[in-house]
């Protein structure tokens, strides 16, 4: 696995983690609607899926 793929995979996992934390904070503060939180979690899930597919492709 080269450094570009490693950085991309790491960035996708970081994006997913940040979006999950943002959803928790926004949910606790009650500043975002459920639809917004669902979209944010969906984007995070897509990022995790892409990172997983990249890892399986190179393994």
Backbone as CSV, one residue per row, in Angstrom:
resi,resn,N_x,N_y,N_z,CA_x,CA_y,CA_z,C_x,C_y,C_z
1,UNK,0.852,-1.163,0.000,0.000,0.000,0.000,0.902,1.231,0.000
2,UNK,0.699,2.116,-0.945,1.557,3.296,-1.005,1.034,4.396,-0.077
3,UNK,1.796,5.450,0.034,1.463,6.496,1.007,0.182,7.240,0.624
4,UNK,-0.088,7.391,-0.653,-1.312,8.093,-1.079,-2.547,7.317,-0.640
5,UNK,-2.541,6.011,-0.809,-3.682,5.195,-0.389,-3.814,5.184,1.123
6,UNK,-2.701,5.192,1.828,-2.736,5.233,3.285,-3.340,6.540,3.776
7,UNK,-2.927,7.640,3.196,-3.445,8.946,3.592,-4.927,9.055,3.259
8,UNK,-5.320,8.577,2.099,-6.729,8.629,1.710,-7.591,7.800,2.655
9,UNK,-7.162,6.613,2.967,-7.904,5.761,3.881,-8.003,6.391,5.263
10,UNK,-6.902,6.959,5.734,-6.901,7.636,7.040,-7.845,8.831,7.030
11,UNK,-7.807,9.624,5.962,-8.662,10.806,5.869,-10.140,10.420,5.864
12,UNK,-10.484,9.356,5.167,-11.879,8.912,5.139,-12.350,8.478,6.529
13,UNK,-11.481,7.790,7.262,-11.853,7.380,8.621,-11.971,8.573,9.554
14,UNK,-11.108,9.570,9.377,-11.182,10.784,10.204,-12.470,11.553,9.905
15,UNK,-12.831,11.642,8.639,-14.075,12.314,8.260,-15.265,11.640,8.931
16,UNK,-15.292,10.324,8.908,-16.389,9.593,9.535,-16.446,9.852,11.034
17,UNK,-15.302,9.866,11.682,-15.263,10.118,13.124,-15.718,11.529,13.453
18,UNK,-15.260,12.508,12.696,-15.646,13.898,12.936,-17.142,14.089,12.733
19,UNK,-17.703,13.490,11.711,-19.142,13.616,11.482,-19.948,12.951,12.593
20,UNK,-19.473,11.833,13.100,-20.172,11.179,14.210,-20.136,12.050,15.464
21,UNK,-18.989,12.640,15.749,-18.879,13.523,16.915,-19.755,14.755,16.722
22,UNK,-19.780,15.302,15.521,-20.635,16.460,15.249,-22.101,16.120,15.466
23,UNK,-22.513,14.924,15.056,-23.904,14.515,15.257,-24.234,14.399,16.737
24,UNK,-23.325,13.864,17.506,-23.560,13.741,18.951,-23.700,15.116,19.587
25,UNK,-22.785,16.018,19.249,-22.816,17.365,19.837,-24.071,18.122,19.407
26,UNK,-24.370,18.095,18.112,-25.559,18.798,17.629,-26.837,18.201,18.195
27,UNK,-26.853,16.891,18.378,-28.018,16.245,18.968,-28.204,16.620,20.429
28,UNK,-27.109,16.685,21.170,-27.191,17.069,22.579,-27.603,18.529,22.742
29,UNK,-27.135,19.373,21.834,-27.486,20.793,21.905,-28.856,21.075,21.309
30,UNK,-29.414,20.092,20.620,-30.719,20.207,19.962,-30.766,21.386,18.991
31,UNK,-29.697,21.547,18.210,-29.637,22.635,17.236,-29.866,22.163,15.806
32,UNK,-29.901,20.870,15.583,-30.088,20.342,14.234,-31.287,19.402,14.229
33,UNK,-31.925,19.332,13.082,-33.077,18.437,12.956,-32.597,16.992,12.798
34,UNK,-33.523,16.087,12.985,-33.217,14.665,12.834,-32.782,14.364,11.402
35,UNK,-33.384,15.032,10.447,-33.017,14.806,9.046,-31.568,15.208,8.790
36,UNK,-31.149,16.331,9.362,-29.768,16.782,9.203,-28.800,15.796,9.835
37,UNK,-29.137,15.329,11.020,-28.282,14.350,11.700,-28.191,13.059,10.901
38,UNK,-29.306,12.630,10.318,-29.299,11.407,9.516,-28.422,11.568,8.276
39,UNK,-28.465,12.727,7.661,-27.622,12.977,6.482,-26.145,12.967,6.879
40,UNK,-25.811,13.622,7.984,-24.421,13.631,8.438,-23.923,12.225,8.747
41,UNK,-24.742,11.437,9.420,-24.344,10.059,9.715,-24.236,9.227,8.441
42,UNK,-25.104,9.502,7.480,-25.039,8.793,6.202,-23.754,9.089,5.454
43,UNK,-23.339,10.341,5.451,-22.078,10.710,4.795,-20.904,10.035,5.505
44,UNK,-20.954,10.004,6.829,-19.904,9.320,7.579,-19.859,7.836,7.272
45,UNK,-21.029,7.235,7.137,-21.092,5.814,6.809,-20.515,5.544,5.419
46,UNK,-20.782,6.417,4.480,-20.207,6.270,3.136,-18.684,6.375,3.200
47,UNK,-18.177,7.290,4.024,-16.724,7.430,4.164,-16.103,6.164,4.742
48,UNK,-16.749,5.571,5.739,-16.245,4.315,6.315,-16.281,3.196,5.278
49,UNK,-17.349,3.146,4.499,-17.462,2.114,3.467,-16.365,2.272,2.412
50,UNK,-16.110,3.511,1.997,-15.046,3.736,1.019,-13.683,3.360,1.572
51,UNK,-13.440,3.681,2.829,-12.160,3.312,3.441,-12.025,1.804,3.512
52,UNK,-13.099,1.117,3.848,-13.070,-0.339,3.906,-12.844,-0.975,2.545
53,UNK,-13.475,-0.423,1.529,-13.288,-0.960,0.188,-11.858,-0.731,-0.298
54,UNK,-11.276,0.412,0.047,-9.889,0.668,-0.352,-8.944,-0.301,0.340
55,UNK,-9.208,-0.606,1.601,-8.334,-1.518,2.333,-8.445,-2.944,1.766
56,UNK,-9.657,-3.388,1.448,-9.855,-4.727,0.905,-9.262,-4.861,-0.487
57,UNK,-9.292,-3.787,-1.242,-8.755,-3.821,-2.597,-7.248,-3.980,-2.595
58,UNK,-6.598,-3.384,-1.617,-5.138,-3.419,-1.594,-4.592,-4.585,-0.782
59,UNK,-5.414,-5.241,0.001,-4.939,-6.334,0.851,-4.814,-7.625,0.079
